[in-house]
Amino acid sequence: MDEALVIAAHGSHLNAESSTPTYDHADTIRATGAFGEVRESFWKEEPSFREALRTVDADEVYLVPLFISEGYFTEQVIPREFRLADWDPELWDSDGTSATNATLTAEDTEQTVHYCGPVGTHDSMSDVIVQRAESVTGDPDVGEGFGLAVVGHGTERNENSAKAIQYHADRIRERGRFDEVQALFMDEDPEVDDVADYFESDDIVVVPLFIADGFHTQEDIPEDMGLTDDYRTGYDVPTTVEGHDIWYAGAVGTEPLMADVVLERAADAGADVDSAIKQVREETGGAKPATGD
C-alpha cells in the first residue's frame, strides 16, 4: 500500500514515559495492517517532526496530531515543521472544536499530506473518556449514581484549550449516562481543586483530558484534589474527599481506545480504514457507542 500514517505528538525531554502512549497506539494501528507504514514523530523527542516524512516511502501520508486542542502546535508548529505548502488554519473551517482536514504538499519531499485535526477535538474522544471511566471503576456499565469530571489544563493564552474540554463534557452529559457531568480545569474556573463542591453524587470519576501521564496528571491534579499530600506516597482509588469517593483515572490518552480516534481522523480524510476501526474497537472493548450519537 502506498499510504502511510504519521502520528505527531509532543514528547518530552524530561519524562521518558511521555511518548509511551504514542508508541502504543501506533503499534495497535500497525497491527491492523491498515497502512503500509506507520510512523511516530515528536516535537521534543526523536524522530522529530522535521525529519519524519523523510523516513516514509509512501507518496501519500495521513498526518494526525496527537494533541488535545486546536491552537499553536496544530496550527503553527506542525505545519511549519512538516513544511506543508499553502497551509492556512482557515482550511480546517473550524470554530475551535471542529477541525476537519486539508490536503497539502510537503515542500521538500513532494508527498501528498492529508493534514487532520487533532485527536482531542474529534467526536470519538467522547467515547474514550467514557471508556476511561469504565476502566478505572472496572464497571462496563458505570454511570448511574456517578458524576463525571472531565478535566483540562485551561489557559487564558488559548481559549480553544477550554473549548475542547467543555465540548466533550457537553456531549457526554447529553447522553444522560452519568448523573452529573462537569468540565473542570487546572488554571481557570471552575477549578479541579474544588471537585467535591461541583457534585452531589457520592461517587465521582475524574478523567483528565491529557495525552500522557506526566507532571500535571501524576502530581498536580491528585494533590490539588486532596487525594494525597504528596504524590510520591500514592493514593487509593477511590479516595474519599469531603464525603465523595473520587475515582481518579489518569490521562485519557493512555486508554487503548485512543488508537480508534487516530484512525477516525484518517478515515475522515479519506483513508480506507473501516475494517481497522472495527478491529480496534473490538480489541479495546470500545465496540459500543459511548456518546449516544
Residue pairs with C-beta under 8 A, 6 or more apart in sequence:
1 35
1 36
1 58
2 36
2 58
2 59
2 60
3 35
3 36
3 58
3 60
3 61
3 62
3 271
4 35
4 36
4 37
4 38
4 39
4 56
4 57
4 58
4 60
4 61
4 62
5 26
5 29
5 34
5 35
5 37
5 38
5 39
5 61
5 62
5 64
5 262
5 266
5 271
6 38
6 39
6 40
6 41
6 52
6 53
6 56
6 61
6 62
6 63
6 64
7 22
7 25
7 26
7 38
7 39
7 40
7 41
7 64
7 66
7 262
8 41
8 42
8 43
8 49
8 52
8 63
8 64
8 65
8 66
8 67
8 78
8 82
9 19
9 21
9 22
9 40
9 41
9 42
9 43
9 65
9 66
9 67
9 211
10 18
10 42
10 43
10 44
10 66
10 67
10 73
10 211
11 18
11 19
11 22
11 42
11 43
11 44
11 45
12 18
12 19
12 44
12 45
12 212
12 214
13 44
13 45
15 212
15 214
15 215
17 212
17 213
17 214
18 44
18 45
18 212
18 214
19 40
19 42
19 45
19 212
20 212
20 254
21 66
21 211
21 212
21 251
21 253
21 254
21 258
22 40
22 42
22 66
22 211
22 212
23 40
24 254
24 256
24 259
25 66
25 256
25 258
25 259
25 262
26 38
26 39
26 40
28 256
28 259
28 280
28 283
28 284
29 35
29 38
29 259
29 262
29 263
29 276
29 280
30 38
32 263
32 273
32 275
32 276
32 279
32 280
33 276
34 263
34 271
34 272
34 273
34 275
34 276
35 58
35 62
35 271
35 273
36 57
36 58
37 56
37 57
37 58
39 47
39 52
39 55
39 56
40 47
41 47
41 48
41 49
41 51
41 52
42 48
42 49
43 49
43 73
43 77
43 81
47 55
48 81
49 77
49 78
49 81
49 82
50 81
50 82
50 83
52 82
53 61
53 82
53 106
53 108
53 109
53 111
53 113
54 109
56 111
58 111
59 111
59 112
60 111
60 112
60 114
61 106
61 111
61 112
61 113
61 114
62 113
62 114
62 116
62 265
62 266
62 269
62 271
63 78
63 82
63 113
63 114
63 115
63 116
64 116
64 119
64 262
64 265
64 266
65 73
65 74
65 78
65 116
65 117
65 118
65 119
66 118
66 119
66 211
66 253
66 262
67 73
67 74
67 118
67 119
67 120
67 211
68 118
68 119
68 120
68 121
68 152
68 161
68 164
68 209
68 210
68 211
69 96
69 118
69 120
69 121
69 158
69 160
69 161
69 163
69 164
70 89
70 92
70 94
70 96
70 97
70 99
70 117
70 118
70 121
70 160
70 164
71 158
71 160
71 161
72 158
74 99
74 117
74 118
75 89
78 115
79 87
79 104
79 115
82 106
82 113
82 115
83 106
83 107
83 108
84 104
84 105
84 106
84 107
84 113
84 115
85 104
85 105
85 106
85 107
86 104
86 105
87 102
87 104
87 115
91 102
92 98
92 99
92 100
92 101
92 102
92 117
93 100
94 100
94 117
94 121
96 121
96 159
96 160
96 163
96 164
97 121
97 160
97 163
97 164
97 167
98 117
98 121
99 116
99 117
99 118
99 121
100 117
100 268
101 114
101 115
101 116
101 117
101 265
101 268
101 269
101 270
102 114
102 115
103 112
103 113
103 114
103 115
103 269
104 112
104 113
104 115
105 111
105 112
105 113
106 113
114 266
114 269
114 270
114 271
116 265
116 266
116 268
116 269
117 265
119 125
119 258
119 261
119 262
119 265
120 164
120 209
120 211
121 164
121 167
122 261
122 264
122 265
122 268
123 171
123 291
123 293
124 260
124 261
124 264
125 168
125 209
125 252
125 261
126 168
126 171
126 172
126 290
126 291
127 257
127 260
127 286
127 289
127 290
127 291
128 252
128 255
128 257
128 258
128 260
128 261
128 286
129 148
129 150
129 168
129 172
129 207
129 209
129 252
129 290
130 172
130 177
130 290
130 291
131 255
131 257
131 284
131 285
131 286
131 290
132 207
132 249
132 252
132 255
133 142
133 146
133 148
133 178
133 205
133 207
133 247
133 249
134 140
134 142
134 285
135 249
135 255
136 205
136 207
136 237
136 247
136 248
136 249
136 250
137 146
137 205
137 247
140 285
142 205
143 177
143 178
143 179
144 179
145 179
145 201
145 202
145 203
146 178
146 179
146 201
146 203
146 204
146 205
146 247
147 178
147 179
147 180
147 181
147 182
147 199
147 200
147 201
147 203
147 204
147 205
148 169
148 172
148 178
148 180
148 181
148 182
148 204
148 205
148 207
149 181
149 182
149 183
149 184
149 192
149 195
149 198
149 199
149 204
149 205
149 206
149 207
150 165
150 168
150 169
150 172
150 181
150 182
150 183
150 184
150 207
150 209
151 165
151 183
151 184
151 185
151 186
151 192
151 206
151 207
151 208
151 209
151 221
152 161
152 162
152 164
152 165
152 183
152 184
152 185
152 186
152 208
152 209
152 210
153 161
153 185
153 186
153 187
153 210
153 216
154 161
154 162
154 165
154 185
154 186
154 187
154 188
155 161
155 162
155 187
155 188
156 187
156 188
162 183
162 185
162 188
164 209
165 183
165 184
165 185
165 209
166 183
168 183
168 209
169 181
169 182
169 183
170 183
171 291
171 293
172 178
172 181
172 290
172 291
173 181
174 292
175 290
175 291
175 292
176 292
177 290
177 292
178 205
179 200
179 201
180 199
180 200
180 201
182 190
182 198
182 199
183 190
184 190
184 191
184 192
184 195
184 198
185 191
185 192
186 192
186 216
186 220
186 221
186 224
190 198
191 224
192 206
192 221
192 224
192 225
193 224
193 225
195 204
195 206
195 225
195 241
195 244
195 246
196 204
196 241
196 242
196 243
196 244
196 246
199 244
201 244
202 243
202 244
202 245
203 238
203 244
203 245
203 247
204 244
204 245
204 246
204 247
205 247
205 249
206 221
206 225
206 246
206 247
206 248
206 249
207 249
207 252
208 216
208 217
208 221
208 249
208 250
208 251
208 252
209 252
210 216
210 217
210 251
210 252
210 253
211 251
211 252
211 253
212 251
212 253
212 254
213 250
213 251
213 254
214 251
217 250
217 251
218 231
218 250
219 231
221 248
222 228
222 231
222 235
222 248
223 229
223 230
223 231
225 241
225 246
225 248
226 241
226 242
227 235
227 239
227 241
227 246
227 248
228 234
228 235
228 239
235 248
237 247
237 248
238 245
238 246
238 247
238 248
239 245
239 246
239 248
240 246
252 258
255 284
256 283
256 284
257 280
257 281
257 284
257 285
257 286
259 280
259 284
260 277
260 280
260 281
260 284
260 286
263 271
263 273
263 276
263 277
263 280
264 277
266 273
267 273
267 274
267 277
278 287
280 286
281 287
